[in-house]
Structures are given as C-alpha cells and as structure tokens.
Amino acid sequence: MNFEEHAAKPLLRAAGIATPRGCLARSGAEARAAAAELGVPVVVKAQVPAGKRGKAGGIRTADGAAAAGEAAEAILGMDIAGHRVESVLVEERAAIAAEYYAAVLNDPVSKGPLVMFSPEGGMDIEEVAVSKPGRVRRAPVDISRGLDADSARALLDGFGPELDDAAVAEVLVALYQAYRGNDAELLEINPLARLDDGRLVALDCKLVLDDSAIKRREALAGAGSPEPATELETRAQALDLKYIELDGDIGVIANGAGLTMTTMDVITDQGGKPANFLEIGGESYTKARPALELLLDNPRVKCLVVNFCGAFARTDVMTGGVLDAWEALSPDLPVFFSVHGTGATEARAMLLERLGMTPYPTMDEAIAAAVAAARAAGGAT
C-alpha cells in the first residue's frame, strides 16, 4: 500500500526526524488560509501516491497567500501518473544548503532490509545510480542486530566533511527504526535537506506499507492510498479469488502463490507478458469456472497457461475442475498445460481423453509455446 506525502511524514516526526510545517488543503481557499497561517513563503505540492510530481507540474512555489491559492487551483484536478489530484500540501519553503537521499527498503538480494544513501538528493536515484554509481551507497542490515550509529557513519564515510556528521547518521538510524516499527517495504526521504542554518529536514517522504501487515497496522493503513481495483479484480474479490490484473496477453492459472509468480517470471523471461496473477490451487474443482470467466473477459488475453504442481493437492482434481469449466464455456483460444506431481498420470489421461492433448514435459516448454501463440495472434509479446 502506497501513502501520500502528508500521510507518510508523521512517521518521520514520530521517529524524531524534522519535517517542515504544513497544512493539507482541498481547495484554493483552504490553500490561501494555510499559507496565511504559516506566514512564510510556501511550496504547494500535489498529494498523490506517485513520484515525479514536480516534472508533472504538481509542485509550485508561492510567496504569499494569494499565490498559494492560485497554485493550488492550478494543481487540483490534475492527473499525475493516473491519479487525480484531490488535495495539496502547503508547506513552509526551506532555505536549502544541500540535498541528500536516504531510504530503507526490502532487498530481494540479501533477503532483508537495505539502507541507501546518496549526497545527490532531489534527483531520481535511479539516474544517479547510472550516471554516478559511486555516489550511491548501499548497506544490507542484519535484521537481528538492526542499524546502529557506527554502521550508519560507515555508510557516510568518504563523502566529504559535511557528511562526517553525527546528525546525518542519527537520521539514518531513526529512519531504519521507523521502517521496522511500521512494517514498511520502503521508507524514503528525497530530499533530506541541510538548511542554511545547519538543521536537517525531510522535505519529502515516500512510504510503502507491506500489504500483509495491513491487518496489524489498521490505523496506519487507514491513511494509505490503496491502488484502485479494476472491474475484474473487484469481481474476483467478491468470488474470493486471488487475482491481480496485469497488462499482458498470456493468461495464467496455477496452484500456489509461489508457482504462480514463477510462471509469470518465466513468461517474462521468455519474452512474453502475463495478463494476470491467478492462484487457484485446490479450489479449482469449485472455482475454475468463475476463474476462467475472469480471464476470458479480459480482451487482451490471447492464450492461457495452466500450471499445476501437486503435493498434498492432487493435480488430477485441479485439472478436472479446469476441464469442466473449459467444456462449459468452450473458449476459442489456445491453452497450454504443465502438470506434475501427485495425480499427474491421471491428469494426463483426462487431458488426452477430453481435450485430445497432453501436457508439456516441462513448464518452460509449455510457456514457450504460449509465448509463440501470443505472438502469432498479434499480441503485446
């Protein structure tokens, strides 16, 4: 779950990291009142759970209340990365001496937290990593030990005397504690600004909450901005199906979340694009028909991969459910099966008898055939 800036910054303040004074406004009049209350030059910022707001024209400066109202009226209603701007954050403008980048995120390589820092704040960190790789430092964190001040200072070593500063290390430690204490997937400050008076202030903040922690963090999640569900995803939720719509053209049905994601990864690796995540598992004998209807109602789908691997769940039972749905709906698109594990012999016999086909020897071969079929059909792959 993503968070807008105004909803993420309270986590920083609670951790002892300074942020500018500011007020949320939903109209030009509210923005004028907020700027008048702050009594200083301000920045008016679109509140959407997306980056690159400045490049989209969603961040503007104002020297007074009237200008703040005009800026808000220009920003409200904009579309930024598919999000309509419904509110703006009016904040006091900072006198910036230097800008840094700081973040803690889940690292798929080390399978744990990763602290990142760069003295090139205020820019896209991806661009900095490419153009100035030596200016981005990364430090995996042992989750059993956490991040201490010495480790944080080591991350800053060599960047220059202005970063040989206990205050910056303290911010990194506090940022890590806020990340861990709130079940975040990502907690990012860009920029972390050193002001003319020497203070460190977080001028922006990005928070992504681990979706699996939403039930533990209900109060925090209430301030989040969940991605709006598509029509098909809404239908799937009502059916209690684990379905996520994607922008590809190869439909996926598999059992187990790990196998489903692996199937999607192999499709991508072979040059294809999955149309969905759909983990159906042992429920396929009761839910295969509504699941298949979901896939068929996606006009982008050109073919289908069915990937079953059975251990406790029998692949013949899962395959039987899909075959019943297939025969009832009679879809006119290619389907490619990969079936292994418990009940695979029986499943192969069912496929030969009812569809006149046999599953592919390996998952890779089934997916390669699906990618070729999608290309032949003029799909996006």
C-alpha positions in Angstrom: 0.0 0.0 0.0 1.3 3.4 -1.0 1.0 6.6 1.0 0.7 10.2 0.0 3.4 12.5 1.4 1.2 14.2 4.0 0.3 10.7 5.4 3.9 9.4 5.4 5.6 12.3 7.2 4.0 11.8 10.6 6.0 8.5 10.8 9.2 10.6 10.4 8.2 13.1 13.0 7.3 10.3 15.4 10.9 8.9 14.9 12.4 12.3 15.7 13.1 13.4 12.1 12.2 17.0 11.4 9.8 18.0 8.6 8.5 21.4 7.5 5.4 22.9 9.0 2.5 22.4 6.7 -1.3 22.0 6.2 -3.4 19.9 3.8 -5.8 21.8 1.6 -8.5 20.6 -0.7 -9.4 23.9 -2.4 -7.8 27.2 -3.4 -9.4 28.9 -0.4 -8.0 26.4 2.0 -4.6 26.7 0.5 -4.7 30.5 0.9 -5.7 30.1 4.5 -2.9 27.6 5.1 -0.3 29.9 3.6 -1.6 32.9 5.6 -1.4 30.8 8.8 2.2 29.7 8.1 3.1 33.3 7.3 6.1 32.5 5.2 6.8 31.7 1.5 5.5 28.2 0.8 5.6 25.2 -1.5 2.3 23.8 -2.8 2.5 20.1 -3.6 0.1 17.7 -5.2 -0.8 14.8 -3.0 -0.9 11.6 -5.0 0.8 8.3 -4.2 3.3 8.7 -7.1 6.7 10.2 -7.8 7.9 12.8 -10.3 5.2 15.3 -9.2 7.5 18.2 -9.9 8.1 17.1 -13.5 4.3 16.9 -14.0 3.8 20.4 -12.7 2.4 19.3 -9.4 4.8 21.2 -7.2 4.8 25.0 -7.2 6.2 27.8 -5.0 4.3 30.8 -3.7 5.4 33.9 -2.0 2.1 34.7 -0.4 -1.4 33.5 0.4 -2.9 34.7 -2.8 -0.3 33.0 -4.9 -0.7 29.8 -2.9 -4.4 29.7 -3.6 -3.7 30.2 -7.3 -1.1 27.4 -7.3 -3.5 25.1 -5.6 -6.3 25.8 -8.1 -3.9 25.1 -10.9 -2.8 21.7 -9.4 -6.1 20.4 -8.1 -7.8 18.2 -10.6 -4.5 17.4 -12.5 -3.9 13.8 -13.5 -0.5 12.6 -12.3 0.5 9.0 -13.1 -3.1 8.1 -13.4 -4.1 9.7 -10.1 -6.4 12.7 -9.9 -5.1 15.4 -7.5 -7.8 15.9 -4.8 -5.6 17.7 -2.3 -2.4 19.7 -1.9 0.1 20.0 0.9 1.0 23.6 1.7 4.4 23.7 3.4 6.9 26.4 4.5 9.6 26.8 2.0 13.0 25.7 3.1 16.3 27.6 2.7 18.3 24.7 1.3 22.1 24.4 1.5 22.4 20.7 0.4 20.2 17.8 -0.5 20.7 14.2 0.3 18.9 10.9 -0.5 18.1 8.4 2.3 16.0 5.2 2.2 15.4 1.9 3.8 13.8 -0.8 1.7 13.3 -4.6 1.4 16.2 -6.0 -0.5 15.5 -9.1 -2.7 19.2 -9.9 -2.9 20.1 -10.0 0.8 16.5 -11.0 1.8 16.4 -8.3 4.4 16.5 -4.5 4.9 18.8 -2.4 2.8 19.8 1.2 3.8 20.6 3.5 0.9 22.3 6.9 1.0 23.5 9.4 -1.6 24.7 13.0 -1.3 22.8 13.6 -4.7 19.4 14.2 -3.2 16.5 15.8 -5.0 17.1 13.7 -8.1 15.8 10.4 -9.4 18.0 7.9 -7.5 17.9 5.5 -10.5 19.5 8.2 -12.7 22.2 8.9 -10.1 22.9 5.2 -9.8 23.6 5.0 -13.5 25.4 8.3 -14.1 27.3 8.5 -10.7 27.3 4.9 -9.3 30.0 5.8 -6.7 27.6 8.4 -5.2 25.1 5.8 -4.1 25.9 3.7 -1.1 24.0 0.5 0.0 24.3 -1.4 3.2 22.3 -4.6 3.9 21.2 -4.8 7.5 21.2 -7.9 9.7 17.6 -7.8 11.0 18.6 -9.4 14.3 21.1 -6.6 15.0 19.5 -3.6 13.3 21.3 -0.4 12.3 23.5 1.3 14.8 25.2 4.7 14.7 28.6 3.2 13.8 27.2 1.3 10.8 25.3 4.5 9.7 28.5 6.6 10.0 30.4 3.9 7.9 27.9 4.4 5.2 28.7 8.1 5.1 32.4 7.8 5.2 34.3 9.4 2.4 31.5 11.6 1.1 33.1 14.8 2.5 33.4 16.7 5.7 29.8 18.0 5.5 28.6 14.4 5.9 31.1 13.5 8.7 28.2 14.5 10.9 26.5 12.5 13.7 23.2 14.2 12.9 23.0 12.5 9.4 23.8 9.1 10.9 21.2 9.7 13.6 18.6 10.3 10.8 19.6 7.1 9.1 19.2 5.1 12.4 15.8 6.8 13.1 14.7 6.1 9.5 15.5 2.4 9.9 13.7 2.2 13.2 10.6 3.8 11.6 10.8 1.4 8.7 11.0 -1.6 11.1 8.4 -0.3 13.5 5.8 0.3 10.9 6.2 -2.9 8.7 7.3 -0.8 5.7 8.5 -2.1 2.4 10.0 1.2 1.6 10.6 4.4 3.6 12.4 7.1 1.6 13.4 10.7 2.1 14.2 12.6 -1.1 15.4 15.1 -0.4 16.8 15.1 3.1 17.8 18.8 3.2 20.5 20.5 5.2 19.2 24.0 5.6 21.2 27.2 5.7 21.0 27.2 9.5 22.5 23.6 9.6 19.3 21.8 10.5 18.4 18.5 8.7 14.8 18.4 7.5 12.9 15.8 5.5 11.3 17.8 2.6 9.6 14.8 1.1 8.7 11.2 2.2 7.6 8.1 0.4 6.1 5.2 2.3 5.1 1.8 1.0 3.4 -0.5 3.6 3.8 -4.3 3.4 0.3 -5.4 2.3 0.5 -8.4 4.6 0.8 -6.1 7.6 -2.3 -4.1 6.9 -4.3 -6.0 9.5 -1.6 -5.3 12.1 -1.4 -1.7 11.1 -5.1 -0.8 10.6 -4.7 2.8 12.0 -1.8 3.4 9.7 -3.4 1.7 6.7 -6.4 3.9 7.1 -4.3 6.9 5.9 -3.0 4.9 2.9 -3.9 5.1 -0.8 -4.6 1.6 -2.0 -4.5 1.0 -5.7 -8.0 1.2 -7.1 -9.2 -2.3 -8.1 -10.1 -2.9 -11.8 -13.5 -4.3 -12.7 -12.2 -7.8 -13.0 -10.3 -7.5 -9.7 -13.5 -6.3 -7.9 -15.3 -9.4 -9.3 -12.5 -11.6 -8.1 -12.7 -10.2 -4.6 -16.4 -11.0 -4.5 -15.6 -14.5 -5.5 -12.7 -14.8 -3.0 -10.3 -15.4 -5.8 -6.6 -14.4 -5.6 -6.5 -12.4 -8.9 -4.4 -9.4 -10.0 -4.9 -7.9 -13.4 -1.7 -7.1 -15.4 -1.1 -5.5 -18.8 0.0 -8.6 -20.8 -1.8 -11.1 -23.1 -1.0 -14.5 -21.6 -3.5 -15.7 -19.1 -2.2 -17.7 -16.1 -3.9 -20.2 -13.8 -1.6 -22.0 -11.3 -1.7 -23.5 -7.8 0.2 -21.9 -5.0 1.3 -18.3 -5.0 5.0 -19.2 -5.5 4.3 -21.3 -8.5 2.0 -18.7 -10.0 4.7 -16.0 -9.6 7.3 -18.4 -11.0 5.1 -19.0 -14.0 4.8 -15.2 -14.5 8.5 -14.8 -14.2 9.2 -17.5 -16.8 6.7 -15.9 -19.2 8.6 -12.6 -18.9 12.0 -14.2 -19.2 10.9 -15.9 -22.4 9.8 -12.5 -23.9 6.1 -12.7 -23.1 3.8 -10.6 -20.8 1.5 -12.2 -18.3 -2.1 -10.9 -18.3 -2.8 -11.7 -14.6 -1.9 -13.4 -11.4 -4.4 -16.1 -10.5 -3.7 -18.6 -7.8 -6.5 -21.1 -7.6 -4.9 -24.3 -6.2 -7.1 -27.0 -4.7 -10.2 -24.8 -5.1 -10.2 -25.3 -8.9 -12.8 -28.0 -8.7 -15.3 -25.5 -7.4 -13.9 -22.1 -8.7 -12.4 -23.0 -12.0 -15.4 -21.7 -14.0 -15.6 -18.2 -12.5 -11.8 -18.0 -12.6 -11.8 -18.9 -16.3 -14.6 -16.4 -17.0 -12.5 -13.7 -15.4 -9.6 -14.5 -17.8 -11.9 -14.7 -20.8 -13.5 -11.4 -20.0 -10.1 -9.7 -20.4 -9.9 -8.7 -24.1 -6.1 -8.7 -24.0 -5.8 -12.4 -23.3 -4.6 -14.3 -26.4 -3.8 -17.7 -24.8 -3.7 -19.4 -21.5 -1.1 -21.3 -19.4 -2.3 -23.8 -16.8 0.5 -24.8 -14.5 -0.3 -27.3 -11.7 2.3 -29.0 -9.4 0.7 -31.3 -6.8 2.0 -32.4 -3.4 -0.9 -32.6 -1.0 -3.3 -31.2 -3.6 -3.9 -33.6 -6.4 -3.3 -32.4 -9.9 -6.0 -34.6 -11.4 -8.6 -33.0 -9.2 -7.4 -29.5 -10.2 -7.2 -30.4 -13.9 -10.7 -31.9 -13.7 -12.1 -28.6 -12.4 -10.4 -26.7 -15.3 -11.7 -29.2 -17.9 -15.2 -29.0 -16.6 -15.0 -25.2 -16.9 -13.4 -25.4 -20.3 -16.1 -27.7 -21.7 -18.9 -25.5 -20.2 -17.5 -22.2 -21.6 -15.9 -23.5 -24.9 -13.4 -20.8 -25.2 -11.8 -20.1 -28.6 -8.2 -19.6 -27.6 -5.1 -21.8 -27.2 -4.3 -23.4 -23.9 -1.0 -24.9 -22.7 -0.8 -27.3 -19.8 2.1 -28.2 -17.5 1.1 -30.8 -14.9 3.5 -32.5 -12.4 3.3 -34.2 -9.0 0.5 -36.1 -7.3 -2.2 -37.3 -9.6 -0.2 -36.3 -12.8 -0.7 -39.6 -14.5 -4.5 -39.4 -14.1 -4.5 -35.7 -15.1 -2.6 -36.5 -18.4 -5.1 -39.2 -19.2 -8.0 -36.8 -18.6 -6.5 -34.2 -20.9 -5.9 -36.7 -23.6 -9.4 -38.1 -23.4 -11.4 -34.8 -23.0 -9.3 -32.3 -24.9 -7.2 -34.5 -27.1 -3.9 -33.1 -25.8 -1.1 -34.0 -23.5 0.6 -31.6 -21.1 4.1 -30.4 -22.0 7.1 -32.2 -20.5 8.2 -29.1 -18.6 6.8 -25.8 -17.5 9.4 -23.9 -19.7 8.2 -25.8 -22.8 4.5 -25.0 -22.1 5.3 -21.3 -21.6 7.5 -21.1 -24.7 4.5 -22.5 -26.7 2.2 -19.9 -25.1 4.6 -17.0 -25.9 4.8 -18.2 -29.5 1.0 -18.4 -29.7 0.5 -14.9 -28.3 3.0 -13.5 -30.8 1.2 -15.3 -33.7 -2.1 -13.8 -32.5 -0.6 -10.3 -32.8 -0.4 -9.8 -29.0 1.9 -7.5 -27.0 4.5 -10.1 -26.5 
